[in-house]
Amino acid sequence: MDASPPVRGEAAEPRLGRLLKQARAAKGLTQGELAERSAVSVRTISNLEGGRITAPRHSSLRAIAAALDLSGDAVAELVAAATPGAGEAGERPRRPGGVIREPLTRLLGREEDRVALSGLIVDGGSRLVTITGMAGIGKTRLAQSVGRAAQDRGVAAWWVPLAALTSADLVLPAVAEAIGARTGTVDSIEADLPERPAVLVVDNLEHLPGADAVVQDLLARVPDVTVLATSRAPLRVAGEQEWPLRPLPVPEADTPDAVRATASAGLLVERIRSAAPAFAVTEDNAPAIAAVCRRLDGLPLAIELAAARWRVLGPDDLLGMIEANPFDLRDEGTRSPEHVSLRVALDATCSLLTDRQLAALGALSVFRGGWTREAAGAVVGGGVVSDLDGLMALGLVQAADGPTGRRFTTLPTIAAYSAELARERGLTEAAERAHASWAHRWVGSLGLTVDTLTAHAPAIGAERDNVRAALRWFAEHDPDRGVELASALYQYWVHFRHAAEGLSWLVGLLERAAPAPGRALRWSEAAWLARSLDRHADAVEHARRAVAAAEDDGDAVARVAALSTLGDVVELHEPGQGIPAHRAALALAETAGDDPMLCRTLIRLGTALCDLGSVEEPLPLLRRATDLARRLGRGHFELSSLLNAANYLNHHGRYREAREALAEAEPLLPTSGPPDAHTYWRAQTAIALVRSGEVADARRFAHHSLDDATGDNQHRHTNEAWMAAAEVAIAEGRSTEACASLVQVLSSRFGLHGPLSQSLVLAGLAVAADDPRTAAGALAAVEGLRNRYGHGLPGLTRTRVAAADARWRAELGERWDALLAERRDSPVDELVAALVAA
């Protein structure tokens, strides 16, 4: 085949067309005859020879080659000529399809989208792909890049801009103009499409009602065409593949490295450099860059608008402006009308919503931290599924599945816009009332108890911000119902270390609410929350208010509970002083006819007596409580009575019985125990084991207990975990570690449960210490506790006191007596403080 170059001065024919024309002439065939032999249309052959198709389908090329009886090198030459980029020496390769302009700025943060979309439209994943998202999210910029990537892979692609059109009737003429077809009809487009397969990159479809039907008809009648569309909303036609475009990732840290590695920050920096080429990320400006990106939620348009103001305002004033109102960012410049500000972009996006969907968007702004479909229905009303679907289609709402099920969220920037929308439409008051009522009903429906707390805790954690918003509304508008909501969350606040927040809400609401039956229980809950925070005076005050409220109501059961609470909070700070309140509570409980309250009262009195060092009374009370709890099916009460009995038995050297009680308690832990009950159980098990001589097993339980109780998980049983660790260290002769653990107990912010435990810790410190001054201080503190509370010393404590005294008396003689004498007159609290400081 002749491949000689054209005569100088003649226009250079495309190589493929020239080769086909020469091969057809050599066979003496007309275009029509070749078409009949090859089953390839005359129009296609004409377009190939005329250079209007330069990258034909391989099947068409093979059919033509067979009709011309070509083989070997001749076929290879045809294939080479049809390969994108092939041309004469010095001929510039041409991109297949039409011109898709290359933007002047780089595409940042969309590489994964670009690669995936290129695969969809080039490799046959879908014939209609729609990039969706709010105005300014970067749909057009991405579509341009994907179209050029398709051309790089040898697929013809044309750019079809529709932003200026006013009617769907103009879509086909726009396609025809882009590809060079004679008329704007599907038949003409099918006949005149210069190259196949082909991709039409159709930009901005959302504002043309009926455009979806036009695109669907075009795809049905022209099978070699794929459409990549951009639209704020999906077209919702058969076969469509939506591609929702999300905001760019924002920096997770304020360091220069984190800023440089994040797409949103890269966009901000690049746009700032367009006006200030010397701008660089530094230790000083990295936090501001990160803050701007985070506050603008990684929205490309908003970030570009912020970059345009950086040079004038600087980081501090720019951040202040964004915090005050991000919608004030504006840049007329050369931007399209819909991109001059974030507010205008959101207005344009929301213009596609129905009135009902707009109202739903405004109402949903009352949620904090996301919401469930059921919660949205309670605020928005019926039809919420359709509302959410419409909002998600425009990228205004996102959904994600997590441990608590499917949750919906919206970006803070969009939430602020939605809140303005709600205010403008007069929706805010009704939406906030409905939101607060939903939170009240939802929390109440959980029926939170210690037994059910663990199962419901993840859901409550997910809704914490919504619950806070509801409590704020109730505090202002309906404190009585607010008290009910706060009280319903009591167990969550106690056991998941949110006591300070719970106390603030509960007391604040109680102070505002009208007196009503049931307030005694609420004040008791406030007392316990205060006690868990070591706010003793507040705890006693709230407990006394609980007793007074119960007496005013004439409610015997409430009075039992209030007296028990008063006894507990007093006892924890002043051992022995709460016992009268506990005895009064038990006397009332015996005749009140409320067995669960009687069970709780037995446990509280038995525990208080145990902590005080009583030998005879505690165990019968706790065993009676265990039996009653089993009859009632109250797993929490049964577990509590068994654990407290194990503690008593461990103190009094009855280790076998302690282990039996702990074995009975173990099956109750998964279903009836609060999170910190596992820590307490492991610590008591370790103590029972080590004192029974099973040191290796004790070490394992002690380590698990300590792992539970330290670090971010610190809670009220941390001291028991450290005591268990100390017992193991003493048994293994690791005196330094034993002392360190016991000092941790003495310094714990959770305190010690009664003088019995305090004496045991101090005796352990005395026997483990290698410093006689420490040992003398510890023994003097033990003696001071005995004098203050009048309790006897259980066997182990007594043995350790005697061992420490004998050791140092043997080594120091009269000097030891002098050391003890120096410390005997010091208050116990001062002795303990000195031991901790040392």
C-alpha positions, 0 to 999 in steps of 0.5 A: 500500500502506498504511504507516500506523503502528500504533494507540497501545498496540498492539505494532508489527508488523515492517514486512515482515510487515505489508506482505505481510499487507496485499498478500495480503489485498488479493488475497483470498488465504490463506497456503496459496493464496499459497504455491501460487502462489509455490512458497514454503512456507506456513511461510516465508510465515507466518514472514515475516508473523509477523516471525520472518523479517526478512531473506528470500532475495531469490529468495523475495521476488521469487517472492512479489511476482510471485504478488501481481502487485506491481510498481514502487514496491510491490516496492521498498517490500518490498525496502526493508522486507527490507533489514537495518536497515530499520524504522519511524521511531525503531525500533532496527535489529535484528541478523539472527539471535540475540544474539552478545554483544560482549566487553568487550575489543577484538579485537587482531591478528586483523583479517586473520583476521576479514575473511577468515573473514567472506568465507568464511561470508558469500560462500559460500566454505565451508559449514563453517569450523573455527577450530582451535588450542590452548586459549587461542589466541583461537578463541572471541573471534575467532568472536564477532567473525566472527559479529557481522561476518556480522550487520553484512552482513545475514546471520542468525547465532546463537551456539551454545555447547557448552562445558558439554555432555557428549555429542554427542547434546546438540548439536542441542538446543543449536542448537534452543535458540539459534534458537528451534526447537521440538525438537532434531531436524534436521527441526525446525531446518530447519522452524523456522529463522527466517531464511535464509541462516543462520550457526551459530557453534558454539563448543567442539566438540573435547570431544564425540566424534561431534559431527563427524557431527552437524554433517555431517548438519545441513549435508547436510539444511539447505542454507541453513545455514553452520557456523563452528565452534571446536575445538582440532582439525579435525572432518575431515569432507568440505567442511571449511575449517580455519582454524589460528589462530597466536600473535600477532606479537611485537615485533622490536625493543625500541623503543616504536614497535615495541612499539606496532605489535605485536599481542601487545604491544598485548594485554599493554598493554591488559590491564595498563591494565585494572588500571592505567589510567595505564600507558603504553609508555615507553623504559624499559619497552618492552624488558621488554614486548617480552621478555615477549611474545617469551618467551611466544611471542605466546600470547594466554592466556599474555600475559593471565596475565602482565598480571595479574601485572605490577602486583604483580611489576613487569617484572623479577620477572615476566620472572624468573618467566617465564624460570624457568617460564612455566607458573607463571603462573596467574589463577583469577579468572573464567576458565574452568577450562581457561584458569587457567594455560598448563599447564592449557591445554596439558594440555587441548589434549594431552588430545585426543592419542593415547598415541602422539601424546603420546609423539611430542610428548615425543620431538620436544622433543629437536630444536633449531631445527626438524626434517625429516620424516626426522629426526623419523622417526629419533627417533619411529619409524614412523608419524611422518606421522600423528603430525605431522599430529595435532600440527599439527591442534592447533597444537602443531607448525607446518610451513613450506617453505624453501630446504632443504625442509619443516621442522617447528617448535614454539614454545619454550613448547610445546617446554618443555612437551613436554620436561617431558612426555618426562621424566615419561614416561621418554622423554628418554634414548632420544630424545636418543640417537636424536637424536644418532645421527640427526645422526651418520648425516645429517652423515656421509651428506653426505660433505662435501668442498670440492667439495660444501660449497656445495651442502650448506651451507644444510642444515647451517646449518638443522640447526646447533642440532641438530648442537650438541645431538648434539655435547653428547650425544656429549661426555657419552656417546660421545666417540669418535663425537663426534669422527667427527661433529665431523671430518665438519663440518671443511670447513663450520667452516673455510669458513663462518667457524665455526672457533672453535666447530669447534675447541672441539668437536673438541679437547674431544672428542679429549681425551675420546676413546680413542686410535684409528687416524685420530686424526692426521687429526683433530689436523691438522684441529684445527691448521688450525682453530686457525691460521685463528683466528691461534692459532699456538701451539695450531696448532703443538701440535695439528700436533705431536700429529698427527705423533705420532699418525701415527707411533704408528699406523705410518700413512705416509699419515697421517704425510705429511698430519700433516707437511704440516700442521705445515709449513703452520702453522709456515710461516704464522707463521715463513716458511722454518721449515716448509719442512723438514717439507714436504720430509719430507712430499713424500719420504714421499708419493712412496713412500706410494702415495696420489696425492691426498695426493701432489698435496696435498703438492706444492701445499703445498710449492710454495706455501710456497716461493713465499711465501718468495720462491724463484724456481726451485722453486715453479712446477714443483711446482705444475704437476706438482700441476695435471697430477696433479689433472686425472688424478685428477679432483680439481677442488679440488686443480686449482683450488688449484694454478692459483691459487697458480701465478697468484700466483707468476707475478704476483709475478715479472712473468709476467702473460700466463702468470698470466692463462692460469692464471686462465683455466684456473681460472675454470671450476672455481670454481662446483663446486670452489671454497670461497666465498672462492676467488672473492675470491682469483681476482678479486684475482689477475685484477685484479693481472694486468690492471692490471700488463698496462696494462688498468686499467679491467678491473682496476678492475672485478675489484678492486671485485668482489673487495673487495665479496666480502671486506669487511663481514660476509663478511670471510675469509682472502683479504681481504688479496688483495682490498685488494692488488688495490684498491691496485694499481689505485689506484697505476696511476690515481695515487690515492695516498691511496686506495692507501696506505689500502688497503695499510694495510688489508692490513698491519693485516688479522687474516688476515695476509700470505702470506710475506715476498714478499707483505709486501715487495710491499705495503711497496714499494707503500706506499713509492712511493704515500706522500706522507710521507717518514717513511712511505716510509722506514719501508716501505723499511726494513721491506723491507730487514729482510725481505730480511735475515731471510729472504734472499730476492731482490726480484721485478722489480716490488718492486725497481722500486718500492723504487728509485723511492721511494728515487730520489724522496725522495733527490732531494727530501731529499738527505742528510736522506733517508739520515738517515731511512732510517738511523733506521729500519734498526735497528728490528725489522720488526714494530715498523716495520709497527706504526708504519706502521699506527698512522700 
